[in-house]
Amino acid sequence: MFEAVLFDCDGVLVDSEVLSTRALHRSIQSLGMNYTEAQVHQEFTGHSWPDCVKMVEQRLGKPIPDMQRFLDQNREHSEQLMRTQLETMPGIKDALERLEHPFAVVTNSRTFELQLKLKVTGLEDFFPVERRIDCQKFDVAKPDPAIYRKAAEHLGVDITRCLVIEDSVPGLTAATGAGATVWAYRPHANEQQLKDFGVDRVFHDWFEFSVPHAQA
């Protein structure tokens, strides 16, 4: 049935979304914005870093003063949290070891972020460089469906024969828009949104993950 499996990273492979939220929250606080971590998580989760910066400026009502300092601070916060607290989602390593299909990671993380996340969690051997599709290297980000089309092209498969595992609204938007079959893992979207997206399956445990084989 499927020729390849494409995994989102944050919230699917690694439990990084809380840490990313915390890092961005610290950066936003330095600008004097009165946001809670919960608000940051709700508004920014799943968006690419360039989109997050644009959203911060929109809410700030002006360009970020000293942009380089803001970027450097966020990278410092993010790396410190990832190096000390990042973990894989329970059961994902077993799921990847069982998987007989070609697979890759497709993410809105920047190149250095993805490399760090995979290294810290011991997932880098599962995803060699040629199986890493990030928004910085491929110059496209979710919710744009082009990121998944480029991923399928990179693997040499048809996107309509790919299974995508996603959790965020931007990711679901990109995957369904590209024409892939989509399963949602611990999704942030509500039941009606999942129906609207046409998600084929929702699951919450990697130990129940099993992918049908392609049929000629």
C-alpha positions in Angstrom: 0.0 0.0 0.0 2.8 2.5 0.9 6.2 2.9 -0.6 7.7 5.2 2.1 6.9 6.7 5.5 7.5 10.4 6.3 7.8 11.4 9.9 7.4 14.9 11.4 10.0 15.4 14.2 8.7 17.6 17.1 6.0 15.8 19.0 6.3 12.7 16.8 9.8 11.4 17.0 11.0 13.5 20.0 9.3 15.1 22.9 10.6 18.6 22.1 7.5 20.8 21.8 7.5 21.8 25.5 11.2 22.6 25.3 10.8 24.7 22.1 7.9 26.5 23.7 9.9 27.2 26.8 12.9 28.6 24.8 10.6 30.8 22.7 8.8 32.0 25.8 12.0 33.1 27.3 13.0 34.9 24.1 9.6 36.6 24.0 9.8 37.7 27.6 13.0 39.5 26.8 11.0 41.7 24.4 8.6 42.7 27.2 5.7 40.6 25.8 3.4 39.4 28.5 2.8 35.8 27.2 2.4 32.6 29.2 4.0 29.4 28.1 0.5 28.0 27.4 -0.2 30.9 25.1 3.1 30.5 23.3 2.4 26.7 22.8 -1.1 27.3 21.5 -0.1 30.0 19.0 3.3 29.0 17.8 3.5 25.2 17.9 4.1 23.6 14.5 5.2 26.8 12.7 8.6 27.2 11.1 11.1 29.5 12.8 10.8 32.3 10.2 7.0 32.2 10.6 7.4 32.4 14.4 9.6 35.5 14.0 7.0 37.1 11.8 4.2 36.2 14.3 6.2 37.7 17.2 6.7 41.0 15.2 3.0 41.1 14.4 2.1 40.8 18.0 4.8 43.2 19.0 3.5 45.7 16.5 7.0 46.5 15.2 10.2 44.9 14.0 12.1 43.1 16.7 14.8 45.5 18.0 18.3 43.9 17.8 17.2 40.9 15.8 20.6 39.2 16.0 20.5 39.3 19.8 17.0 37.8 19.8 18.1 35.0 17.4 21.2 34.2 19.4 19.3 34.2 22.7 16.7 31.8 21.3 19.3 29.5 19.9 21.2 29.5 23.3 18.0 28.8 25.2 16.9 26.0 22.8 20.3 24.3 22.7 20.6 24.3 26.5 17.2 22.8 27.0 17.6 20.2 24.2 21.0 19.0 25.4 19.8 18.5 29.0 16.1 17.5 28.8 15.2 16.2 25.3 13.9 12.6 25.1 12.4 10.4 22.4 8.6 9.7 22.3 8.0 6.4 24.1 8.3 3.4 21.7 9.6 5.3 18.7 12.9 3.5 18.4 11.2 0.1 18.5 8.8 1.3 15.8 11.6 2.5 13.6 13.5 -0.8 14.0 10.4 -2.8 13.0 9.6 -0.6 10.0 10.6 -2.3 6.7 9.6 0.7 4.5 12.0 3.5 3.5 11.5 6.5 5.7 12.6 10.1 6.3 12.0 13.0 8.7 10.3 16.1 7.4 10.4 19.0 9.7 10.1 22.8 10.3 13.2 22.6 12.5 16.3 24.4 11.2 19.2 22.2 10.1 21.3 22.7 13.3 18.2 22.0 15.5 17.3 18.8 13.7 20.9 17.6 13.9 21.0 18.3 17.6 17.7 16.6 18.3 18.6 13.5 16.5 22.1 13.3 18.1 20.9 13.9 21.7 18.2 11.3 21.4 20.2 8.6 19.6 18.1 8.8 16.5 20.7 10.0 14.1 21.6 6.5 12.8 17.9 6.0 11.9 18.0 9.2 9.9 21.2 9.7 7.9 21.7 13.1 6.3 20.1 12.1 3.1 16.9 11.2 5.0 16.6 14.6 6.7 14.3 17.1 5.0 14.3 20.4 7.0 12.8 23.7 6.2 16.1 25.5 6.1 17.9 23.1 3.7 14.9 22.7 1.4 13.8 26.3 1.6 10.1 25.5 2.2 8.1 25.0 5.4 4.8 23.6 6.6 2.0 24.4 6.1 3.2 24.6 2.5 2.5 21.2 0.9 5.6 21.6 -1.2 7.8 20.4 1.6 6.2 17.0 1.5 6.2 16.9 -2.3 10.0 17.7 -2.2 10.5 15.0 0.4 8.8 12.4 -1.8 10.8 13.5 -4.8 14.0 13.3 -2.8 13.2 9.7 -1.9 12.2 8.9 -5.5 8.6 8.0 -4.6 5.2 9.3 -5.5 3.7 11.4 -2.6 0.4 9.7 -3.1 2.1 6.4 -2.1 3.5 7.9 1.1 2.3 7.7 4.6 2.9 10.8 6.7 2.8 10.9 10.5 2.0 14.3 11.9 0.6 16.0 15.0 0.3 19.7 14.4 -2.2 21.7 12.3 0.5 23.2 10.0 1.9 19.7 9.5 -1.5 18.2 8.8 -2.3 21.0 6.4 1.0 20.4 4.4 0.7 16.6 4.3 -3.0 16.4 3.3 -2.5 19.2 0.8 0.4 17.3 -0.8 -1.8 14.3 -1.4 -0.3 11.9 1.1 -2.1 9.5 3.4 -2.0 11.0 6.8 -2.1 9.4 10.3 -2.2 11.7 13.3 -0.1 10.9 16.4 -1.3 12.5 19.6 -2.7 15.4 17.4 -3.2 19.0 18.6 -6.1 19.3 16.2 -9.7 18.6 17.4 -12.0 15.9 16.1 -13.7 18.2 13.6 -10.4 19.5 12.3 -9.1 15.9 11.8 -12.3 15.1 9.8 -11.8 18.2 7.7 -8.2 17.2 7.0 -9.2 13.7 6.0 -6.9 12.1 8.5 -7.1 8.3 8.0 -6.1 7.2 11.5 -5.4 8.7 14.9 -3.1 6.8 17.4 -1.4 7.6 20.7 1.1 4.8 21.2 4.0 3.8 19.0 3.8 0.3 20.2 0.5 -0.1 18.1 2.2 1.3 15.0 2.2 -1.0 12.0 2.4 0.0 8.3 0.8 -2.1 5.4 3.2 -3.1 2.6 3.0 -1.6 -0.9 1.0 -3.6 -3.4 1.9 -4.0 -7.0 
